Amino acid sequence: MVRRVRVLLLTALLLLTGVVMSSAPASAVIGGSKSTYGPWAVRMLIDGKPTCTGTAVTDRWIISASHCFYEQAQPVADKRISFRVGNLDMRKGTTVRPLPGKRAGSAHSDMMLIKVQPMNIRTAPLATAGVHLGQVVRQYGWGATCTGDENTCQSPVLKQSDLRVVRPDDPRCAGFTAPGGPDFCMEKVSGIPAGGDSGGPVMSIGPHGTETLLGVFNGSDRETTAQAGEVSQQLAWIRSVTRH
């Protein structure tokens, strides 16, 4: 549990203090690369300060990590939240805001659905089957590109890292995942997600426009291992909420 607690504490710090955009160009994820595609990715802000990442799953609904919506165990007010959509450079995106009281958290995973004003962007198809051992997936986000003070190196442009799915009982995943649980565990291939990437999409890899949303990123050890909530396990919940 130590690594997971450390991740949540760092995320809480981002929410409490906000993030300072680096004046130097950001490279992308820690050791990752700049994205050239990701129309469904959205940047979450609180009080105008970047905090987490999310994914548009319909033109009115965004999915992200539940823990992004709490400060000191208290819900963040809707009026403090906004999202930047429609551009890989968050500074050029369009701002949309949540509709008051229209959010729903999963009872089984670190996921939150938020209804927003209409978005004119491509949405992410949802995976109907689970990930498989050894599968290489791609995580997207605008989060930290450095270790240490992650507030100083949040990326203004979308970035990505490639990760490989490993067994949930792999010793490196201790405290992250368990067999039969709602999350899957991944090892670093190129880059590792960090603070500010929470809630971001973990996608299948394929030609542009064919990717599916496999998971919602919710934690990493900042070195070699990361985890995400598995979308296929929450499919019935997602569909039941987004119909309304």
C-alpha positions, 0 to 999 in steps of 0.5 A, spaced: 500 500 500 505 504 500 506 506 493 499 507 492 498 511 498 504 515 495 501 516 489 494 519 492 498 523 496 502 527 490 495 527 487 492 531 493 498 535 493 497 537 486 489 539 487 491 543 493 496 547 491 495 547 483 500 546 478 505 551 475 506 551 468 514 550 466 517 556 462 521 550 459 519 546 453 516 539 456 518 533 453 512 528 455 511 523 460 517 521 464 521 519 459 515 518 454 514 522 447 509 528 445 502 525 442 500 527 435 493 524 436 488 524 442 482 527 440 478 524 446 483 526 451 481 532 456 485 536 461 481 537 467 482 544 471 480 546 478 480 554 479 483 554 473 489 550 475 491 544 471 490 537 475 488 531 472 486 528 465 480 525 462 477 522 456 470 524 452 466 518 452 460 521 449 459 528 447 456 530 454 460 525 458 467 525 461 470 519 465 476 521 469 479 518 476 474 519 482 480 521 487 481 527 482 474 530 485 476 530 492 480 535 496 482 533 504 476 527 503 471 533 501 468 533 494 470 539 489 465 544 488 462 543 480 463 551 479 471 550 481 472 545 475 473 546 468 475 542 462 480 544 456 478 540 450 479 539 442 486 541 442 493 537 444 495 543 446 491 545 452 492 552 452 489 552 445 483 548 447 476 550 448 473 550 455 467 546 457 464 546 464 460 540 468 453 541 469 451 542 477 450 535 480 451 531 474 457 526 476 457 519 478 462 515 481 463 508 481 462 503 487 467 498 484 473 502 481 477 509 482 472 512 476 468 518 475 463 520 470 462 527 469 456 531 465 459 537 461 456 542 456 456 539 449 463 538 446 464 538 438 470 532 439 471 525 437 469 520 443 473 514 445 470 507 443 469 503 450 473 496 450 468 490 451 473 485 452 479 486 458 486 487 457 490 481 456 497 479 459 503 482 455 499 487 451 502 493 450 497 499 451 498 507 450 497 512 456 495 519 455 496 525 459 498 532 460 502 531 467 509 531 470 515 530 465 520 530 471 521 527 478 521 531 484 516 537 484 511 535 479 508 542 480 514 545 476 513 540 470 506 539 468 506 539 460 502 544 456 501 539 450 499 532 450 504 526 451 504 519 451 507 513 454 507 505 452 506 500 457 505 492 458 500 489 461 503 484 467 500 479 472 496 482 477 499 478 482 506 480 479 510 482 486 512 489 483 504 490 483 503 489 490 499 494 493 496 496 486 492 490 484 490 483 486 487 477 481 479 479 480 480 486 482 477 492 478 484 494 476 490 492 471 497 493 472 502 495 467 510 495 466 514 501 463 516 500 456 517 507 454 515 513 459 511 512 465 505 516 467 505 521 473 502 526 477 497 530 473 496 524 468 491 521 473 484 519 470 487 519 463 486 514 458 489 508 457 488 506 450 489 500 445 494 501 440 492 501 432 491 506 426 488 513 428 481 512 429 481 505 431 483 505 438 479 503 444 479 506 451 481 500 455 483 503 462 483 509 466 489 511 469 490 512 477 497 511 480 504 509 478 510 508 482 514 514 478 519 509 476 517 502 473 509 500 474 503 503 473 495 501 474 489 503 471 481 501 472 479 496 467 473 499 463 470 493 460 469 491 468 465 498 469 462 497 462 454 496 464 455 502 469 458 507 464 453 505 459 447 506 465 450 513 467 451 516 460 444 514 457 441 520 462 
